[in-house]
């Protein structure tokens, strides 16, 4: 392992550090770094960058070294060769280095995560920090495919993506109205991707850091934050451009997903995109279980467990979990009635039509609840 010193700059407290795992990104690392160096709206010297170069066998290290002198922010480069590397491990190591840096600077601070083949807009850090200042412990942003690369994909793929996005937005609005999270109000989204995450150092440490998983580390990390009762804002105004390439660095990542859907256009959607009745059933039960947990009634009245098909012994274990988010997650995993059954792409147009109609009722019901609350 080796680490390069950051350039000599006027002393300033680093308040945010961007952490990027990098492996063989010679073609895209330049654009990534130029986008980061163009961040605006920040106090001079308040932003740092950690580049965690792992198992690079191309010109990436040389390109990075050649760009360091021209960058306006302090950069720490760590080079590692490790046979057991995977995507989650590399992101964890990069974010750990960012956390260490911030803690050495003093109390507090924000870790931001993106990818070496992504391009962040000039206000990316500023928008994330604004959401954190508004009370979030973590911020999950959205992503868009690089337009030039996406144009080379089969037309059916972006068409499917638009349908999935439309249905996901409808489900997210229904969820936000039925089981509202005051820390993540509508409009919001449900994208969870390492290309655009931000988290306070304290929240990062509280959940044990990024899971060193080969696949799905970003989703598992955000789930852990929520299960620990931390405030996650899914900000619709935080958007990052990601690559639409078909050959990626992480098995099972975005590139593999795009390629598999090119090869298997009828492959099932993500698990969250389930039939509307199932989704509404899930959101209603989340709301009910959350209220039972808050009132300490999960253990006293086990009717909820019988209705969800959860065995008594498992129900008692769930009822003893002090964190509401974790208790709900365990209940969902234990209940056969809350198992996910994702849609096929051909089902999306019909489900979108049904969801649009159903949301009229859901919105009316939410408005009536707000009215009752307002009048006491």
C-alpha positions as CSV (number, residue, x, y, z in Angstrom):
1,X,0.0,0.0,0.0
2,X,1.3,3.5,-0.8
3,X,-0.2,6.9,-0.3
4,X,0.8,10.2,-2.0
5,X,0.8,13.4,0.0
6,X,-1.7,16.1,-0.9
7,X,-0.4,19.3,-2.4
8,X,0.7,22.2,-0.2
9,X,-2.4,24.5,0.3
10,X,-3.3,27.1,2.9
11,X,-4.4,25.6,6.1
12,X,-8.1,25.1,6.3
13,X,-10.4,22.7,8.0
14,X,-11.6,19.9,5.7
15,X,-15.4,19.5,6.3
16,X,-16.2,17.1,3.5
17,X,-14.2,14.4,1.7
18,X,-15.2,12.6,-1.5
19,X,-14.2,8.9,-1.5
20,X,-13.7,7.1,-4.8
21,X,-12.7,3.5,-5.4
22,X,-10.8,3.2,-8.6
23,X,-9.8,0.2,-10.7
24,X,-8.6,0.5,-14.3
25,X,-10.4,3.6,-15.3
26,X,-7.9,5.2,-17.6
27,X,-10.6,6.2,-20.1
28,X,-12.9,7.9,-17.6
29,X,-10.9,9.0,-14.6
30,X,-9.9,12.3,-16.2
31,X,-13.5,13.4,-16.7
32,X,-14.4,12.3,-13.2
33,X,-11.6,14.3,-11.6
34,X,-12.2,17.4,-13.7
35,X,-15.9,17.3,-12.6
36,X,-14.9,17.1,-9.0
37,X,-12.4,19.9,-9.3
38,X,-15.2,22.1,-10.7
39,X,-17.3,22.0,-7.5
40,X,-18.7,25.4,-6.6
41,X,-20.3,27.1,-3.7
42,X,-17.8,25.8,-1.1
43,X,-15.4,27.5,1.3
44,X,-11.9,27.3,-0.1
45,X,-10.0,24.4,1.4
46,X,-13.1,22.7,2.9
47,X,-13.3,19.8,0.4
48,X,-10.9,16.9,0.1
49,X,-10.6,13.9,-2.2
50,X,-9.5,10.3,-1.5
51,X,-8.7,8.1,-4.5
52,X,-8.4,4.5,-3.6
53,X,-6.6,2.8,-6.5
54,X,-6.9,-0.9,-6.1
55,X,-5.4,-3.6,-8.4
56,X,-4.9,-1.1,-11.3
57,X,-3.0,-2.6,-14.3
58,X,-3.6,0.1,-16.8
59,X,-2.5,3.8,-17.0
60,X,-4.9,5.0,-14.3
61,X,-2.2,5.7,-11.7
62,X,-0.1,7.6,-14.2
63,X,-3.1,9.7,-15.3
64,X,-4.0,10.5,-11.7
65,X,-0.4,11.4,-10.8
66,X,-0.3,13.8,-13.8
67,X,-3.5,15.6,-12.8
68,X,-2.8,16.1,-9.1
69,X,-0.7,19.2,-9.5
70,X,-3.4,21.0,-11.4
71,X,-6.2,20.3,-8.9
72,X,-7.5,23.0,-6.6
73,X,-8.4,20.7,-3.7
74,X,-6.2,18.5,-1.5
75,X,-6.1,14.9,-2.8
76,X,-4.9,11.7,-1.0
77,X,-4.1,8.8,-3.3
78,X,-3.9,5.3,-1.9
79,X,-2.6,2.4,-4.1
80,X,-3.3,-1.2,-3.1
81,X,-2.9,-4.6,-4.6
82,X,-5.2,-7.1,-2.9
83,X,-6.3,-10.4,-4.4
84,X,-9.5,-10.5,-2.3
85,X,-10.7,-7.1,-3.5
86,X,-14.4,-6.5,-4.5
87,X,-16.6,-3.5,-5.1
88,X,-17.9,-3.2,-1.5
89,X,-14.4,-3.7,0.0
90,X,-12.9,-1.0,-2.2
91,X,-15.7,1.5,-1.5
92,X,-15.4,0.7,2.3
93,X,-11.6,1.3,2.2
94,X,-12.0,4.6,0.4
95,X,-14.7,5.8,2.8
96,X,-12.8,4.6,5.8
97,X,-9.8,6.7,4.6
98,X,-12.1,9.7,4.2
99,X,-13.6,9.2,7.7
100,X,-10.1,9.0,9.2
101,X,-9.1,12.2,7.4
102,X,-12.2,14.1,8.7
103,X,-11.8,12.8,12.3
104,X,-8.2,13.9,12.3
105,X,-9.4,17.4,11.3
106,X,-11.8,17.6,14.2
107,X,-15.4,16.8,15.0
108,X,-18.0,16.2,12.4
109,X,-17.8,16.2,8.7
110,X,-19.4,14.5,5.7
111,X,-18.1,11.6,3.5
112,X,-19.3,11.6,-0.1
113,X,-19.1,8.6,-2.4
114,X,-19.1,8.5,-6.2
115,X,-17.5,6.3,-8.9
116,X,-14.5,6.7,-11.1
117,X,-16.6,6.4,-14.2
118,X,-19.2,9.0,-13.1
119,X,-19.4,12.7,-13.6
120,X,-20.8,14.9,-10.8
121,X,-22.3,18.3,-11.6
122,X,-20.7,21.5,-10.2
123,X,-23.2,21.8,-7.4
124,X,-23.2,18.1,-6.3
125,X,-21.3,18.6,-3.1
126,X,-23.2,21.8,-2.3
127,X,-26.6,20.2,-2.7
128,X,-25.6,17.2,-0.6
129,X,-24.3,19.4,2.2
130,X,-27.5,21.5,2.0
131,X,-29.6,18.4,2.6
132,X,-27.3,17.4,5.5
133,X,-27.6,20.9,7.0
134,X,-31.4,20.5,6.8
135,X,-31.2,17.6,9.2
136,X,-30.3,14.5,7.1
137,X,-27.7,12.0,8.4
138,X,-27.2,10.7,4.9
139,X,-28.2,11.7,1.4
140,X,-28.9,9.3,-1.5
141,X,-29.0,10.9,-4.9
142,X,-30.3,9.8,-8.4
143,X,-28.3,8.8,-11.5
144,X,-28.7,9.3,-15.2
145,X,-27.0,7.4,-17.9
146,X,-24.4,9.2,-20.1
147,X,-26.5,10.4,-23.0
148,X,-24.0,9.6,-25.7
149,X,-23.4,6.0,-24.4
150,X,-27.1,5.4,-23.8
151,X,-27.8,6.3,-27.4
152,X,-25.8,3.3,-28.5
153,X,-27.9,0.9,-26.5
154,X,-30.9,-1.0,-28.1
155,X,-33.9,1.4,-28.1
156,X,-35.9,-1.1,-26.1
157,X,-33.6,-0.7,-23.1
158,X,-34.1,3.0,-22.4
159,X,-37.8,2.6,-23.2
160,X,-38.0,-0.1,-20.5
161,X,-36.1,2.2,-18.2
162,X,-38.6,5.0,-18.6
163,X,-41.4,2.6,-17.7
164,X,-39.6,1.4,-14.7
165,X,-38.8,4.9,-13.6
166,X,-42.5,6.0,-14.0
167,X,-43.8,3.0,-12.0
168,X,-41.1,3.5,-9.3
169,X,-42.1,7.1,-8.9
170,X,-45.8,6.1,-8.5
171,X,-44.9,3.5,-5.9
172,X,-42.6,5.9,-4.1
173,X,-45.4,8.6,-3.9
174,X,-47.8,6.0,-2.6
175,X,-45.3,4.8,0.0
176,X,-44.5,8.4,1.1
177,X,-48.3,9.1,1.6
178,X,-49.3,5.8,3.3
179,X,-46.2,5.4,5.5
180,X,-44.7,8.9,5.6
181,X,-41.1,9.5,6.8
182,X,-40.9,13.1,8.1
183,X,-37.2,13.0,7.3
184,X,-37.8,12.0,3.7
185,X,-41.0,13.6,2.5
186,X,-42.4,13.5,-1.0
187,X,-41.0,14.3,-3.6
188,X,-38.3,11.7,-3.1
189,X,-37.0,8.6,-4.8
190,X,-35.7,5.1,-3.9
191,X,-32.5,5.0,-5.8
192,X,-29.6,3.6,-3.8
193,X,-26.3,3.6,-5.6
194,X,-22.7,4.2,-4.5
195,X,-22.2,6.8,-7.4
196,X,-24.0,9.4,-5.2
197,X,-24.1,8.9,-1.5
198,X,-23.3,11.3,1.4
199,X,-23.2,10.4,5.1
200,X,-22.0,12.1,8.3
201,X,-18.9,10.5,9.8
202,X,-20.8,9.8,13.0
203,X,-23.6,8.0,11.1
204,X,-21.0,6.1,9.1
205,X,-19.3,4.9,12.2
206,X,-22.5,4.1,14.0
207,X,-23.5,1.4,11.4
208,X,-20.0,0.0,11.1
209,X,-19.2,1.6,7.8
210,X,-19.8,0.4,4.3
211,X,-20.4,-3.4,4.1
212,X,-17.5,-5.1,2.3
213,X,-19.9,-7.0,0.0
214,X,-19.1,-8.0,-3.6
215,X,-22.5,-6.8,-4.7
216,X,-25.2,-4.5,-3.3
217,X,-23.0,-2.8,-0.7
218,X,-24.7,0.5,-1.3
219,X,-28.2,-0.8,-0.7
220,X,-27.2,-2.7,2.3
221,X,-25.5,0.4,3.7
222,X,-28.5,2.6,3.3
223,X,-30.8,-0.1,4.7
224,X,-28.5,-0.3,7.8
225,X,-28.8,3.5,8.3
226,X,-32.6,3.3,8.2
227,X,-32.7,0.3,10.5
228,X,-30.7,2.2,13.0
229,X,-33.2,5.1,13.0
230,X,-30.9,7.5,11.1
231,X,-32.3,10.1,8.8
232,X,-31.8,9.3,5.1
233,X,-32.9,11.9,2.5
234,X,-33.5,10.6,-1.0
235,X,-32.9,13.9,-2.7
236,X,-34.4,14.4,-6.2
237,X,-32.2,17.4,-6.9
238,X,-29.0,15.4,-6.4
239,X,-28.2,13.8,-9.8
240,X,-25.0,12.2,-11.1
241,X,-24.2,11.0,-14.7
242,X,-23.0,7.4,-14.8
243,X,-21.6,5.3,-17.6
244,X,-23.8,3.2,-19.8
245,X,-21.0,0.8,-20.8
246,X,-21.6,-2.9,-21.1
247,X,-18.3,-4.0,-19.5
248,X,-17.8,-2.8,-16.0
249,X,-15.4,-3.4,-13.1
250,X,-17.7,-4.9,-10.5
251,X,-19.5,-8.2,-11.3
252,X,-23.2,-7.7,-11.0
253,X,-22.9,-3.9,-11.1
254,X,-24.6,-1.4,-13.4
255,X,-22.8,-2.5,-16.5
256,X,-23.7,-6.1,-16.0
257,X,-27.3,-5.1,-15.4
258,X,-27.4,-3.2,-18.6
259,X,-25.8,-6.0,-20.6
260,X,-28.1,-8.7,-19.1
261,X,-31.2,-6.6,-20.1
262,X,-29.9,-6.3,-23.6
263,X,-29.4,-10.0,-23.8
264,X,-32.6,-10.9,-21.8
265,X,-35.1,-8.1,-22.5
266,X,-37.9,-10.0,-20.6
267,X,-35.8,-10.3,-17.4
268,X,-37.8,-9.4,-14.3
269,X,-37.7,-5.9,-12.8
270,X,-36.0,-5.0,-9.5
271,X,-37.8,-6.6,-6.5
272,X,-39.3,-3.3,-5.4
273,X,-41.3,-3.1,-8.6
274,X,-44.0,-5.5,-7.5
275,X,-47.8,-5.5,-8.4
276,X,-49.6,-2.5,-7.0
277,X,-51.9,-4.5,-4.6
278,X,-48.8,-6.1,-3.0
279,X,-47.1,-2.7,-2.7
280,X,-50.0,-1.1,-1.1
281,X,-50.4,-4.0,1.3
282,X,-46.7,-3.7,2.2
283,X,-46.9,0.1,2.9
284,X,-50.0,-0.3,5.0
285,X,-48.5,-3.0,7.1
286,X,-45.3,-0.9,7.6
287,X,-47.4,2.0,8.9
288,X,-49.3,-0.3,11.2
289,X,-46.2,-2.1,12.5
290,X,-44.4,1.2,13.0
291,X,-47.3,2.4,15.2
292,X,-47.4,-0.8,17.2
293,X,-43.7,-0.7,17.8
294,X,-43.9,3.0,18.9
295,X,-46.6,2.1,21.4
296,X,-44.8,-1.0,22.7
297,X,-47.7,-3.2,21.5
298,X,-45.8,-5.6,19.3
299,X,-45.3,-8.0,22.2
300,X,-48.7,-7.5,23.9
301,X,-50.9,-8.1,20.8
302,X,-49.5,-10.8,18.5
303,X,-52.4,-10.6,16.0
304,X,-50.2,-8.8,13.6
305,X,-47.8,-11.9,13.5
306,X,-50.7,-14.3,12.8
307,X,-52.0,-12.2,10.0
308,X,-48.6,-12.0,8.5
309,X,-47.9,-15.7,8.9
310,X,-45.0,-15.2,11.3
311,X,-44.4,-18.0,13.8
312,X,-44.9,-17.0,17.5
313,X,-41.3,-17.5,18.5
314,X,-40.0,-15.3,15.7
315,X,-42.7,-12.7,16.5
316,X,-41.5,-12.5,20.1
317,X,-37.9,-12.0,18.9
318,X,-39.0,-9.2,16.5
319,X,-41.1,-7.5,19.3
320,X,-38.0,-7.3,21.5
321,X,-35.9,-5.3,18.9
322,X,-35.6,-1.8,20.2
323,X,-35.0,-0.1,16.8
324,X,-38.2,0.3,14.8
325,X,-36.5,0.2,11.4
326,X,-34.7,-3.1,12.2
327,X,-37.9,-4.6,13.7
328,X,-39.8,-3.8,10.5
329,X,-37.1,-5.2,8.3
330,X,-37.1,-8.4,10.3
331,X,-40.9,-8.7,10.1
332,X,-40.8,-8.3,6.3
333,X,-38.2,-11.0,5.9
334,X,-40.1,-13.4,8.2
335,X,-43.5,-12.9,6.6
336,X,-44.4,-15.0,3.6
337,X,-47.2,-12.5,2.9
338,X,-44.6,-9.8,2.5
339,X,-42.3,-11.6,0.1
340,X,-41.5,-9.7,-3.1
341,X,-42.8,-10.9,-6.4
342,X,-41.3,-8.5,-9.1
343,X,-43.0,-7.6,-12.3
344,X,-42.0,-8.6,-15.8
345,X,-41.4,-5.6,-18.1
346,X,-44.5,-6.4,-20.2
347,X,-46.7,-5.9,-17.0
348,X,-45.4,-2.3,-16.4
349,X,-47.9,-0.4,-18.7
350,X,-50.9,-2.0,-17.0
351,X,-49.6,-1.5,-13.5
352,X,-48.8,2.1,-14.3
353,X,-52.4,2.7,-15.3
354,X,-53.7,1.0,-12.2
355,X,-51.3,2.9,-10.0
356,X,-52.2,6.3,-11.5
357,X,-55.9,5.6,-10.8
358,X,-55.2,4.3,-7.3
359,X,-53.1,7.3,-6.3
360,X,-56.1,9.6,-6.6
361,X,-57.6,7.8,-3.7
362,X,-54.3,7.6,-1.8
363,X,-53.8,11.3,-2.2
364,X,-57.3,12.1,-1.0
365,X,-56.9,9.9,2.1
366,X,-53.5,11.5,2.9
367,X,-55.0,15.0,2.6
368,X,-57.9,14.0,4.9
369,X,-55.3,12.8,7.5
370,X,-53.4,16.0,7.2
371,X,-56.6,18.0,7.7
372,X,-57.5,16.1,10.9
373,X,-54.0,16.6,12.2
374,X,-54.1,20.3,11.5
375,X,-57.4,20.7,13.4
376,X,-56.2,18.6,16.3
